[in-house]
Amino acid sequence: MSMARQRKPAAERKAQIVDEAMRLAAELGPDRMTTQKLADAVGITQAAIFRHFPSKTEIWLAVSERIGSAMPAGLIESDEPPLDRLRTIVQRQFEFIVKTPSIPAILYSRELHAENEALRKRFAEMVGRRQALFAGLFKAAIDRGDLRADTEPEDAARLVLAFIQGMAMRWSMEERRFDLVKDGMRLLELQLRA
């Protein structure tokens, strides 16, 4: 006895496809996720996947939009001191990575970077915006006297971004066996003191 497929509104089905793409990317790796495996996971045909997303590239672009929208705008504009805002933003990034363990695999996938120029550009733009945000927070902290005057805001921003990426990659490679948020925030404090 076969179960009838449940028909969902297009927006709901697209969101489900993106959710499953992210889950499969964590489970299998982005390079091994096929549209057939995605269709099987969603419970629809491969043709139905392509009715919602004309290409696999479009699926990955939708995934990148989901990842990019994860940071609430309220964290950027706040009355908190700049370094406290930076801490909050970094902590939220770590928390989002823990909830979405496919992020390191997606961000470092050779297939997605070498073969998907649109996705590579989108992630580069996201990283550029985050770097500019961090540099602005470092500049504000310098202006307040919270950091040494000879601190270069752009370099400090690059170091924090590299730190987040490195922690996420290590967490992924070590099969998520440590508390990314706790260890990440502890090490961020060490980096900010240096």
C-alpha positions in Angstrom: 0.0 0.0 0.0 1.6 3.3 -1.1 1.0 6.5 0.7 -0.3 9.5 -1.3 2.2 12.3 -1.5 1.2 15.4 0.4 0.8 18.5 -1.8 2.3 21.6 -0.2 2.3 25.2 -1.2 5.3 26.1 -3.3 7.0 28.3 -0.7 6.6 25.6 1.9 8.0 22.9 -0.4 10.9 25.1 -1.4 11.8 25.7 2.2 11.6 21.9 2.8 13.9 21.3 -0.1 16.4 23.8 1.3 16.2 22.3 4.8 16.8 18.8 3.3 19.7 20.1 1.2 21.4 21.5 4.3 20.7 18.3 6.3 22.1 16.1 3.5 25.1 18.4 3.1 26.0 17.7 6.7 25.3 14.0 6.4 26.8 13.2 3.0 28.8 16.3 2.2 27.7 18.8 -0.5 29.7 17.1 -3.2 27.8 13.8 -2.8 24.3 15.3 -2.5 22.5 14.6 -5.7 19.1 15.9 -6.7 17.8 12.3 -6.6 19.0 11.9 -3.0 17.4 15.2 -2.2 14.1 14.2 -3.9 14.1 10.9 -1.9 14.7 12.8 1.3 11.9 15.3 0.6 9.5 12.5 -0.6 9.0 13.9 -4.1 10.2 13.1 -7.6 13.4 14.6 -9.0 11.3 16.3 -11.6 9.4 18.0 -8.8 12.7 19.3 -7.4 13.4 20.9 -10.7 10.0 22.5 -10.8 10.9 24.4 -7.7 14.6 25.0 -8.5 15.6 24.9 -12.2 19.1 23.7 -11.4 21.3 22.4 -8.5 23.0 25.8 -8.6 19.6 27.4 -7.7 19.3 25.1 -4.7 22.7 26.1 -3.4 21.9 29.7 -3.9 18.7 29.3 -1.8 20.9 27.5 0.8 23.3 30.5 0.8 20.4 32.9 1.3 19.2 30.9 4.3 22.7 31.0 5.8 23.1 34.7 5.0 19.8 35.6 6.7 20.7 33.9 9.9 22.2 37.0 11.6 19.5 39.3 13.0 20.0 42.9 12.0 19.3 44.0 15.6 22.8 42.8 16.6 24.5 45.2 14.2 22.9 48.4 15.6 22.9 48.3 19.3 23.8 50.5 22.3 26.1 47.8 23.6 29.9 48.5 23.7 31.5 47.5 20.4 33.4 44.5 21.8 30.3 43.2 23.5 28.5 43.4 20.2 31.3 41.5 18.5 31.2 38.8 21.2 27.4 38.5 20.8 27.7 38.2 17.0 30.5 35.6 17.2 28.5 33.6 19.8 25.4 33.7 17.5 27.5 32.5 14.6 28.8 29.6 16.6 25.3 28.8 17.8 24.0 28.9 14.2 26.8 26.5 13.1 25.9 24.1 15.9 22.2 24.2 14.8 23.3 23.9 11.1 26.2 21.6 11.0 26.3 21.6 7.2 27.8 25.1 7.2 31.5 24.1 7.4 31.0 21.5 4.7 29.1 23.9 2.4 31.6 26.8 2.9 34.6 24.6 2.2 33.2 22.4 -0.6 35.5 22.2 -3.6 32.5 21.5 -5.9 30.6 24.5 -4.7 33.6 26.8 -5.0 35.2 25.5 -8.1 32.1 24.7 -10.1 29.6 27.3 -8.8 30.8 30.8 -9.5 27.5 32.4 -8.4 27.7 30.6 -5.0 31.4 31.4 -4.5 30.6 35.1 -5.1 27.6 35.1 -2.8 29.7 33.6 0.1 32.5 36.0 -0.7 30.1 38.9 -0.4 28.7 37.6 2.9 32.2 37.3 4.3 33.1 40.8 3.0 30.0 42.2 4.8 30.9 40.4 8.0 34.5 41.6 7.8 33.3 45.2 7.3 31.0 44.9 10.3 33.8 43.5 12.5 36.3 46.2 11.3 33.7 48.8 12.2 33.3 47.3 15.7 37.1 47.2 16.2 37.4 50.8 15.0 34.7 51.9 17.5 36.4 50.0 20.3 39.7 51.7 19.4 37.9 55.1 19.4 36.5 54.3 22.9 39.9 53.4 24.2 38.9 49.7 24.7 41.8 48.5 22.4 45.3 49.8 21.7 45.4 52.7 19.3 47.9 50.8 17.0 45.3 48.0 16.4 44.5 47.8 12.7 40.7 47.3 12.5 40.8 45.4 9.1 43.5 43.0 10.3 41.7 42.4 13.6 38.5 41.7 11.6 40.3 39.3 9.3 41.8 37.4 12.3 38.4 37.0 14.0 36.8 35.8 10.7 39.7 33.3 10.2 39.3 32.2 13.9 35.5 31.5 13.4 36.2 29.6 10.2 39.0 27.6 11.8 36.9 26.7 14.8 34.0 25.6 12.6 36.3 23.5 10.4 38.0 21.9 13.5 34.6 21.2 15.0 33.5 19.5 11.8 36.7 17.5 11.3 36.6 16.4 15.0 33.1 15.1 14.4 31.5 17.7 16.7 33.1 16.2 19.8 33.7 19.5 21.6 31.4 22.4 22.6 31.9 24.8 19.8 30.2 27.7 21.5 32.0 27.3 24.9 35.4 26.7 23.4 35.0 29.3 20.7 34.0 32.0 23.1 36.8 31.1 25.5 39.4 31.3 22.7 37.8 34.5 21.4 38.5 36.2 24.7 42.1 35.0 24.5 42.4 36.5 21.0 40.8 39.8 22.1 43.2 40.1 25.0 46.2 39.6 22.7 
